[in-house]
Amino acid sequence: MPIEEIHGDHILQTTDRKAVSFQPETLQALSANISTPIKSVQTKLWLGQSIIEVTTPHEVLRFYADTLQALPAIDEQQVRKIIAHRVLPHYDIKVIRHLSQLPAEARGRDAPLWQVKLLGDENPTIYISADTGEIVAVRTDRWRLFDFVWMLHIMDYDERTDFNHPLLYLTALSALLFTISGIILLVYGLKPTRKKRLP
């Protein structure tokens, strides 16, 4: 399985990632309107429009690059636009949910998220950040199979992320002891046995 298909990249459309530039005066104007400290500023194209994304210690703020007007909060209508813009057209929306409690398959992402279940091959589910509007995860049946096998491989049956835990150490140590004992038995088994001479 190509890792790109496990990640669900094959159901997404490629989009223009051309960098958007802005003047230093723009950053000064933004700083004047934001009362909290700014951690980072990122420019990008979102739904075909140039935007500026400002990250503060408490939230992510988004502005149109040309007018510096704040973008509205991401609602269900915008989620539908994101799906239409980023997902291949033969997938239809089955259900949209706004989640504050995340399911296991969205672990590692920050709530809140929009969950979009699609109709189509591999039962895809798209997770969209409620702060940035970016697709943060794509989950398909192929990913779910991979995740199950990964869980068995690292023996983390809860979070499926920790491969440094006592159960794995114990299993590895047991395998090492069995290997060493097997080598010892093999060496002794290959030694020639001396036949006792009859008197």
Secondary structure, 3 states (H helix, E strand, C coil): CCHHHHCCHHHECCCCCCCCCCCHHHHHHHHHHCCCCCCEEEEEEECCEEEEEEECCCCEEEEECCCCCECCCCCHHHHHHHHHHHECCCCEEEEEEEECCCCHHHCCCCCCEEEEEEECCCCCEEEEECCCCCEEEEECHHHHHHHHHHHHHHCCCCCCCCCCCHHHHHHHHHHHHHHHHHHHHHHHHHCCCCCCCCC
